[in-house]
Amino acid sequence: MRKPTLLILIVTLTLTACAFGTMPTQAPELQPPQSDLQTCMDELPVPMSSAMTDLLSNHIAVAKAYHQCKDRHNGLVKWLEKVNEVR
């Protein structure tokens, strides 16, 4: 008669131990940085004339626009990777 009582006590204690568990954690804020939410330019700058100086300055402006858009895109990708690590 003593063995079933001991077995019931052990089973009861193991089942109630799960009830105390850990405290729930706060979910991370799922808002990307506002600076990364800007859209890229709809239209690229056009050169003012076919002069070499205008073409060169236009090339620089287009490259700058590309790199700004690329940086924002990469910022969103890094943010998504960080969010997925937390989950």
Backbone atoms as SQL, in Angstrom:
CREATE TABLE atoms (id INTEGER PRIMARY KEY, chain TEXT, resi INTEGER, resn TEXT, atom TEXT, x REAL, y REAL, z REAL);
INSERT INTO atoms VALUES
  (1, 'A', 1, 'MET', 'N', 0.821, -1.202, 0.000),
  (2, 'A', 1, 'MET', 'CA', 0.000, 0.000, 0.000),
  (3, 'A', 1, 'MET', 'C', 0.856, 1.254, 0.000),
  (4, 'A', 2, 'ARG', 'N', 2.054, 1.163, 0.476),
  (5, 'A', 2, 'ARG', 'CA', 2.925, 2.318, 0.574),
  (6, 'A', 2, 'ARG', 'C', 3.479, 2.732, -0.800),
  (7, 'A', 3, 'LYS', 'N', 3.759, 1.775, -1.688),
  (8, 'A', 3, 'LYS', 'CA', 4.326, 2.086, -3.003),
  (9, 'A', 3, 'LYS', 'C', 3.370, 2.912, -3.876),
  (10, 'A', 4, 'PRO', 'N', 2.076, 2.570, -3.942),
  (11, 'A', 4, 'PRO', 'CA', 1.185, 3.400, -4.767),
  (12, 'A', 4, 'PRO', 'C', 1.074, 4.826, -4.233),
  (13, 'A', 5, 'THR', 'N', 1.116, 5.012, -2.933),
  (14, 'A', 5, 'THR', 'CA', 1.032, 6.354, -2.369),
  (15, 'A', 5, 'THR', 'C', 2.267, 7.162, -2.745),
  (16, 'A', 6, 'LEU', 'N', 3.426, 6.528, -2.663),
  (17, 'A', 6, 'LEU', 'CA', 4.676, 7.200, -3.040),
  (18, 'A', 6, 'LEU', 'C', 4.665, 7.541, -4.530),
  (19, 'A', 7, 'LEU', 'N', 4.201, 6.617, -5.346),
  (20, 'A', 7, 'LEU', 'CA', 4.133, 6.857, -6.793),
  (21, 'A', 7, 'LEU', 'C', 3.182, 8.008, -7.113),
  (22, 'A', 8, 'ILE', 'N', 2.027, 8.040, -6.459),
  (23, 'A', 8, 'ILE', 'CA', 1.069, 9.127, -6.677),
  (24, 'A', 8, 'ILE', 'C', 1.660, 10.459, -6.230),
  (25, 'A', 9, 'LEU', 'N', 2.385, 10.474, -5.129),
  (26, 'A', 9, 'LEU', 'CA', 3.024, 11.696, -4.641),
  (27, 'A', 9, 'LEU', 'C', 4.069, 12.205, -5.633),
  (28, 'A', 10, 'ILE', 'N', 4.881, 11.313, -6.168),
  (29, 'A', 10, 'ILE', 'CA', 5.917, 11.714, -7.136),
  (30, 'A', 10, 'ILE', 'C', 5.267, 12.261, -8.406),
  (31, 'A', 11, 'VAL', 'N', 4.259, 11.591, -8.914),
  (32, 'A', 11, 'VAL', 'CA', 3.579, 12.056, -10.131),
  (33, 'A', 11, 'VAL', 'C', 2.928, 13.409, -9.887),
  (34, 'A', 12, 'THR', 'N', 2.299, 13.578, -8.740),
  (35, 'A', 12, 'THR', 'CA', 1.644, 14.849, -8.418),
  (36, 'A', 12, 'THR', 'C', 2.653, 15.979, -8.333),
  (37, 'A', 13, 'LEU', 'N', 3.791, 15.740, -7.698),
  (38, 'A', 13, 'LEU', 'CA', 4.813, 16.786, -7.573),
  (39, 'A', 13, 'LEU', 'C', 5.422, 17.157, -8.922),
  (40, 'A', 14, 'THR', 'N', 5.630, 16.179, -9.787),
  (41, 'A', 14, 'THR', 'CA', 6.201, 16.508, -11.095),
  (42, 'A', 14, 'THR', 'C', 5.213, 17.279, -11.960),
  (43, 'A', 15, 'LEU', 'N', 3.941, 16.987, -11.829),
  (44, 'A', 15, 'LEU', 'CA', 2.948, 17.721, -12.618),
  (45, 'A', 15, 'LEU', 'C', 2.765, 19.157, -12.125),
  (46, 'A', 16, 'THR', 'N', 2.844, 19.374, -10.840),
  (47, 'A', 16, 'THR', 'CA', 2.665, 20.729, -10.325),
  (48, 'A', 16, 'THR', 'C', 3.908, 21.584, -10.522),
  (49, 'A', 17, 'ALA', 'N', 5.051, 20.977, -10.733),
  (50, 'A', 17, 'ALA', 'CA', 6.272, 21.750, -10.944),
  (51, 'A', 17, 'ALA', 'C', 6.185, 22.560, -12.235),
  (52, 'A', 18, 'CYS', 'N', 5.494, 22.076, -13.221),
  (53, 'A', 18, 'CYS', 'CA', 5.368, 22.782, -14.497),
  (54, 'A', 18, 'CYS', 'C', 4.481, 24.018, -14.377),
  (55, 'A', 19, 'ALA', 'N', 3.656, 24.053, -13.379),
  (56, 'A', 19, 'ALA', 'CA', 2.723, 25.163, -13.232),
  (57, 'A', 19, 'ALA', 'C', 3.436, 26.458, -12.872),
  (58, 'A', 20, 'PHE', 'N', 4.626, 26.374, -12.330),
  (59, 'A', 20, 'PHE', 'CA', 5.319, 27.573, -11.888),
  (60, 'A', 20, 'PHE', 'C', 6.159, 28.200, -12.990),
  (61, 'A', 21, 'GLY', 'N', 6.612, 27.470, -13.968),
  (62, 'A', 21, 'GLY', 'CA', 7.329, 27.946, -15.152),
  (63, 'A', 21, 'GLY', 'C', 7.983, 29.313, -15.045),
  (64, 'A', 22, 'THR', 'N', 8.470, 29.819, -16.149),
  (65, 'A', 22, 'THR', 'CA', 9.120, 31.119, -16.194),
  (66, 'A', 22, 'THR', 'C', 8.109, 32.194, -16.564),
  (67, 'A', 23, 'MET', 'N', 8.464, 33.410, -16.260),
  (68, 'A', 23, 'MET', 'CA', 7.602, 34.541, -16.600),
  (69, 'A', 23, 'MET', 'C', 7.642, 34.768, -18.109),
  (70, 'A', 24, 'PRO', 'N', 6.521, 35.133, -18.708),
  (71, 'A', 24, 'PRO', 'CA', 6.529, 35.411, -20.147),
  (72, 'A', 24, 'PRO', 'C', 7.383, 36.640, -20.446),
  (73, 'A', 25, 'THR', 'N', 8.045, 36.610, -21.581),
  (74, 'A', 25, 'THR', 'CA', 8.900, 37.725, -21.975),
  (75, 'A', 25, 'THR', 'C', 8.134, 38.680, -22.872),
  (76, 'A', 26, 'GLN', 'N', 8.597, 39.910, -22.899),
  (77, 'A', 26, 'GLN', 'CA', 7.984, 40.912, -23.766),
  (78, 'A', 26, 'GLN', 'C', 8.416, 40.660, -25.204),
  (79, 'A', 27, 'ALA', 'N', 7.482, 40.746, -26.123),
  (80, 'A', 27, 'ALA', 'CA', 7.814, 40.627, -27.532),
  (81, 'A', 27, 'ALA', 'C', 8.570, 41.882, -27.960),
  (82, 'A', 28, 'PRO', 'N', 9.574, 41.737, -28.821),
  (83, 'A', 28, 'PRO', 'CA', 10.314, 42.923, -29.269),
  (84, 'A', 28, 'PRO', 'C', 9.422, 43.831, -30.111),
  (85, 'A', 29, 'GLU', 'N', 9.767, 45.089, -30.101),
  (86, 'A', 29, 'GLU', 'CA', 9.020, 46.040, -30.921),
  (87, 'A', 29, 'GLU', 'C', 9.276, 45.720, -32.387),
  (88, 'A', 30, 'LEU', 'N', 8.217, 45.570, -33.139),
  (89, 'A', 30, 'LEU', 'CA', 8.345, 45.160, -34.530),
  (90, 'A', 30, 'LEU', 'C', 8.162, 46.334, -35.476),
  (91, 'A', 31, 'GLN', 'N', 8.820, 47.420, -35.198),
  (92, 'A', 31, 'GLN', 'CA', 8.784, 48.592, -36.073),
  (93, 'A', 31, 'GLN', 'C', 10.181, 48.829, -36.621),
  (94, 'A', 32, 'PRO', 'N', 10.328, 48.805, -37.938),
  (95, 'A', 32, 'PRO', 'CA', 11.653, 49.096, -38.505),
  (96, 'A', 32, 'PRO', 'C', 12.003, 50.561, -38.300),
  (97, 'A', 33, 'PRO', 'N', 13.280, 50.879, -38.393),
  (98, 'A', 33, 'PRO', 'CA', 13.687, 52.282, -38.258),
  (99, 'A', 33, 'PRO', 'C', 13.010, 53.153, -39.318),
  (100, 'A', 34, 'GLN', 'N', 12.534, 54.320, -38.899),
  (101, 'A', 34, 'GLN', 'CA', 11.827, 55.219, -39.815),
  (102, 'A', 34, 'GLN', 'C', 12.720, 55.670, -40.974),
  (103, 'A', 35, 'SER', 'N', 14.014, 55.806, -40.720),
  (104, 'A', 35, 'SER', 'CA', 14.918, 56.261, -41.784),
  (105, 'A', 35, 'SER', 'C', 15.012, 55.252, -42.920),
  (106, 'A', 36, 'ASP', 'N', 14.723, 53.958, -42.632),
  (107, 'A', 36, 'ASP', 'CA', 14.794, 52.934, -43.671),
  (108, 'A', 36, 'ASP', 'C', 13.487, 52.766, -44.430),
  (109, 'A', 37, 'LEU', 'N', 12.447, 53.486, -44.042),
  (110, 'A', 37, 'LEU', 'CA', 11.143, 53.319, -44.677),
  (111, 'A', 37, 'LEU', 'C', 10.890, 54.286, -45.825),
  (112, 'A', 38, 'GLN', 'N', 11.864, 55.089, -46.173),
  (113, 'A', 38, 'GLN', 'CA', 11.681, 56.020, -47.292),
  (114, 'A', 38, 'GLN', 'C', 11.785, 55.252, -48.603),
  (115, 'A', 39, 'THR', 'N', 10.946, 55.638, -49.560),
  (116, 'A', 39, 'THR', 'CA', 11.013, 54.987, -50.867),
  (117, 'A', 39, 'THR', 'C', 12.182, 55.543, -51.671),
  (118, 'A', 40, 'CYS', 'N', 12.605, 54.762, -52.645),
  (119, 'A', 40, 'CYS', 'CA', 13.671, 55.222, -53.537),
  (120, 'A', 40, 'CYS', 'C', 13.087, 56.211, -54.545),
  (121, 'A', 41, 'MET', 'N', 13.959, 56.934, -55.195),
  (122, 'A', 41, 'MET', 'CA', 13.518, 57.932, -56.169),
  (123, 'A', 41, 'MET', 'C', 12.734, 57.256, -57.291),
  (124, 'A', 42, 'ASP', 'N', 11.639, 57.882, -57.713),
  (125, 'A', 42, 'ASP', 'CA', 10.868, 57.344, -58.834),
  (126, 'A', 42, 'ASP', 'C', 11.594, 57.553, -60.157),
  (127, 'A', 43, 'GLU', 'N', 12.200, 58.723, -60.281),
  (128, 'A', 43, 'GLU', 'CA', 12.913, 59.036, -61.522),
  (129, 'A', 43, 'GLU', 'C', 14.330, 59.462, -61.188),
  (130, 'A', 44, 'LEU', 'N', 15.257, 58.994, -61.983),
  (131, 'A', 44, 'LEU', 'CA', 16.651, 59.382, -61.786),
  (132, 'A', 44, 'LEU', 'C', 16.894, 60.759, -62.385),
  (133, 'A', 45, 'PRO', 'N', 17.870, 61.484, -61.858),
  (134, 'A', 45, 'PRO', 'CA', 18.185, 62.798, -62.430),
  (135, 'A', 45, 'PRO', 'C', 18.653, 62.654, -63.886),
  (136, 'A', 46, 'VAL', 'N', 18.327, 63.641, -64.678),
  (137, 'A', 46, 'VAL', 'CA', 18.774, 63.640, -66.079),
  (138, 'A', 46, 'VAL', 'C', 19.829, 64.724, -66.243),
  (139, 'A', 47, 'PRO', 'N', 20.785, 64.522, -67.158),
  (140, 'A', 47, 'PRO', 'CA', 21.819, 65.537, -67.364),
  (141, 'A', 47, 'PRO', 'C', 21.236, 66.813, -67.976),
  (142, 'A', 48, 'MET', 'N', 21.823, 67.948, -67.615),
  (143, 'A', 48, 'MET', 'CA', 21.354, 69.240, -68.117),
  (144, 'A', 48, 'MET', 'C', 21.722, 69.426, -69.588),
  (145, 'A', 49, 'SER', 'N', 22.847, 68.853, -69.989),
  (146, 'A', 49, 'SER', 'CA', 23.274, 68.949, -71.387),
  (147, 'A', 49, 'SER', 'C', 24.191, 67.766, -71.676),
  (148, 'A', 50, 'SER', 'N', 24.716, 67.725, -72.871),
  (149, 'A', 50, 'SER', 'CA', 25.634, 66.640, -73.215),
  (150, 'A', 50, 'SER', 'C', 27.085, 67.025, -72.945),
  (151, 'A', 51, 'ALA', 'N', 27.294, 68.134, -72.255),
  (152, 'A', 51, 'ALA', 'CA', 28.661, 68.537, -71.907),
  (153, 'A', 51, 'ALA', 'C', 29.224, 67.548, -70.886),
  (154, 'A', 52, 'MET', 'N', 30.524, 67.309, -70.962),
  (155, 'A', 52, 'MET', 'CA', 31.166, 66.329, -70.108),
  (156, 'A', 52, 'MET', 'C', 30.974, 66.652, -68.619),
  (157, 'A', 53, 'THR', 'N', 31.014, 67.912, -68.230),
  (158, 'A', 53, 'THR', 'CA', 30.847, 68.270, -66.819),
  (159, 'A', 53, 'THR', 'C', 29.423, 67.955, -66.345),
  (160, 'A', 54, 'ASP', 'N', 28.425, 68.214, -67.198),
  (161, 'A', 54, 'ASP', 'CA', 27.049, 67.894, -66.837),
  (162, 'A', 54, 'ASP', 'C', 26.839, 66.377, -66.756),
  (163, 'A', 55, 'LEU', 'N', 27.433, 65.648, -67.691),
  (164, 'A', 55, 'LEU', 'CA', 27.317, 64.188, -67.651),
  (165, 'A', 55, 'LEU', 'C', 27.973, 63.610, -66.403),
  (166, 'A', 56, 'LEU', 'N', 29.133, 64.168, -66.038),
  (167, 'A', 56, 'LEU', 'CA', 29.841, 63.690, -64.848),
  (168, 'A', 56, 'LEU', 'C', 29.043, 63.999, -63.581),
  (169, 'A', 57, 'SER', 'N', 28.513, 65.199, -63.474),
  (170, 'A', 57, 'SER', 'CA', 27.738, 65.539, -62.274),
  (171, 'A', 57, 'SER', 'C', 26.447, 64.715, -62.214),
  (172, 'A', 58, 'ASN', 'N', 25.853, 64.405, -63.376),
  (173, 'A', 58, 'ASN', 'CA', 24.667, 63.553, -63.398),
  (174, 'A', 58, 'ASN', 'C', 25.015, 62.129, -62.957),
  (175, 'A', 59, 'HIS', 'N', 26.137, 61.643, -63.415),
  (176, 'A', 59, 'HIS', 'CA', 26.570, 60.303, -63.012),
  (177, 'A', 59, 'HIS', 'C', 26.747, 60.237, -61.497),
  (178, 'A', 60, 'ILE', 'N', 27.324, 61.261, -60.925),
  (179, 'A', 60, 'ILE', 'CA', 27.531, 61.310, -59.470),
  (180, 'A', 60, 'ILE', 'C', 26.183, 61.353, -58.749),
  (181, 'A', 61, 'ALA', 'N', 25.237, 62.129, -59.258),
  (182, 'A', 61, 'ALA', 'CA', 23.915, 62.226, -58.637),
  (183, 'A', 61, 'ALA', 'C', 23.177, 60.886, -58.695),
  (184, 'A', 62, 'VAL', 'N', 23.277, 60.194, -59.832),
  (185, 'A', 62, 'VAL', 'CA', 22.622, 58.892, -59.974),
  (186, 'A', 62, 'VAL', 'C', 23.271, 57.871, -59.032),
  (187, 'A', 63, 'ALA', 'N', 24.586, 57.879, -58.955),
  (188, 'A', 63, 'ALA', 'CA', 25.282, 56.953, -58.060),
  (189, 'A', 63, 'ALA', 'C', 24.927, 57.228, -56.601),
  (190, 'A', 64, 'LYS', 'N', 24.806, 58.495, -56.233),
  (191, 'A', 64, 'LYS', 'CA', 24.421, 58.861, -54.862),
  (192, 'A', 64, 'LYS', 'C', 23.017, 58.352, -54.549),
  (193, 'A', 65, 'ALA', 'N', 22.085, 58.527, -55.491),
  (194, 'A', 65, 'ALA', 'CA', 20.714, 58.062, -55.295),
  (195, 'A', 65, 'ALA', 'C', 20.682, 56.538, -55.148),
  (196, 'A', 66, 'TYR', 'N', 21.469, 55.837, -55.953),
  (197, 'A', 66, 'TYR', 'CA', 21.538, 54.384, -55.871),
  (198, 'A', 66, 'TYR', 'C', 22.044, 53.941, -54.503),
  (199, 'A', 67, 'HIS', 'N', 23.125, 54.538, -54.046),
  (200, 'A', 67, 'HIS', 'CA', 23.727, 54.118, -52.771),
  (201, 'A', 67, 'HIS', 'C', 22.818, 54.447, -51.582),
  (202, 'A', 68, 'GLN', 'N', 22.100, 55.553, -51.641),
  (203, 'A', 68, 'GLN', 'CA', 21.160, 55.857, -50.564),
  (204, 'A', 68, 'GLN', 'C', 20.040, 54.819, -50.512),
  (205, 'A', 69, 'CYS', 'N', 19.518, 54.452, -51.678),
  (206, 'A', 69, 'CYS', 'CA', 18.460, 53.452, -51.733),
  (207, 'A', 69, 'CYS', 'C', 18.985, 52.087, -51.267),
  (208, 'A', 70, 'LYS', 'N', 20.183, 51.739, -51.694),
  (209, 'A', 70, 'LYS', 'CA', 20.791, 50.472, -51.294),
  (210, 'A', 70, 'LYS', 'C', 21.000, 50.416, -49.790),
  (211, 'A', 71, 'ASP', 'N', 21.447, 51.520, -49.193),
  (212, 'A', 71, 'ASP', 'CA', 21.676, 51.556, -47.747),
  (213, 'A', 71, 'ASP', 'C', 20.365, 51.371, -46.976),
  (214, 'A', 72, 'ARG', 'N', 19.296, 51.996, -47.454),
  (215, 'A', 72, 'ARG', 'CA', 17.997, 51.823, -46.787),
  (216, 'A', 72, 'ARG', 'C', 17.521, 50.379, -46.915),
  (217, 'A', 73, 'HIS', 'N', 17.672, 49.808, -48.088),
  (218, 'A', 73, 'HIS', 'CA', 17.271, 48.420, -48.307),
  (219, 'A', 73, 'HIS', 'C', 18.065, 47.484, -47.394),
  (220, 'A', 74, 'ASN', 'N', 19.376, 47.683, -47.338),
  (221, 'A', 74, 'ASN', 'CA', 20.208, 46.832, -46.485),
  (222, 'A', 74, 'ASN', 'C', 19.859, 47.021, -45.008),
  (223, 'A', 75, 'GLY', 'N', 19.474, 48.226, -44.620),
  (224, 'A', 75, 'GLY', 'CA', 19.038, 48.461, -43.247),
  (225, 'A', 75, 'GLY', 'C', 17.796, 47.658, -42.913),
  (226, 'A', 76, 'LEU', 'N', 16.845, 47.602, -43.845),
  (227, 'A', 76, 'LEU', 'CA', 15.640, 46.796, -43.623),
  (228, 'A', 76, 'LEU', 'C', 15.958, 45.307, -43.570),
  (229, 'A', 77, 'VAL', 'N', 16.874, 44.860, -44.406),
  (230, 'A', 77, 'VAL', 'CA', 17.259, 43.447, -44.391),
  (231, 'A', 77, 'VAL', 'C', 17.899, 43.093, -43.052),
  (232, 'A', 78, 'LYS', 'N', 18.792, 43.942, -42.551),
  (233, 'A', 78, 'LYS', 'CA', 19.420, 43.683, -41.249),
  (234, 'A', 78, 'LYS', 'C', 18.381, 43.690, -40.135),
  (235, 'A', 79, 'TRP', 'N', 17.427, 44.602, -40.199),
  (236, 'A', 79, 'TRP', 'CA', 16.379, 44.658, -39.192),
  (237, 'A', 79, 'TRP', 'C', 15.553, 43.367, -39.214),
  (238, 'A', 80, 'LEU', 'N', 15.199, 42.891, -40.410),
  (239, 'A', 80, 'LEU', 'CA', 14.428, 41.650, -40.522),
  (240, 'A', 80, 'LEU', 'C', 15.208, 40.459, -39.993),
  (241, 'A', 81, 'GLU', 'N', 16.510, 40.405, -40.272),
  (242, 'A', 81, 'GLU', 'CA', 17.319, 39.317, -39.753),
  (243, 'A', 81, 'GLU', 'C', 17.339, 39.340, -38.226),
  (244, 'A', 82, 'LYS', 'N', 17.438, 40.528, -37.660),
  (245, 'A', 82, 'LYS', 'CA', 17.454, 40.656, -36.199),
  (246, 'A', 82, 'LYS', 'C', 16.111, 40.218, -35.603),
  (247, 'A', 83, 'VAL', 'N', 15.007, 40.608, -36.241),
  (248, 'A', 83, 'VAL', 'CA', 13.681, 40.220, -35.757),
  (249, 'A', 83, 'VAL', 'C', 13.517, 38.708, -35.827),
  (250, 'A', 84, 'ASN', 'N', 13.989, 38.101, -36.909),
  (251, 'A', 84, 'ASN', 'CA', 13.855, 36.646, -37.060),
  (252, 'A', 84, 'ASN', 'C', 14.729, 35.890, -36.066),
  (253, 'A', 85, 'GLU', 'N', 15.850, 36.474, -35.634),
  (254, 'A', 85, 'GLU', 'CA', 16.686, 35.838, -34.617),
  (255, 'A', 85, 'GLU', 'C', 15.966, 35.793, -33.279),
  (256, 'A', 86, 'VAL', 'N', 15.215, 36.837, -32.978),
  (257, 'A', 86, 'VAL', 'CA', 14.521, 36.929, -31.706),
  (258, 'A', 86, 'VAL', 'C', 13.384, 35.915, -31.633),
  (259, 'A', 87, 'ARG', 'N', 12.731, 35.690, -32.746),
  (260, 'A', 87, 'ARG', 'CA', 11.595, 34.755, -32.757),
  (261, 'A', 87, 'ARG', 'C', 12.094, 33.401, -32.583);
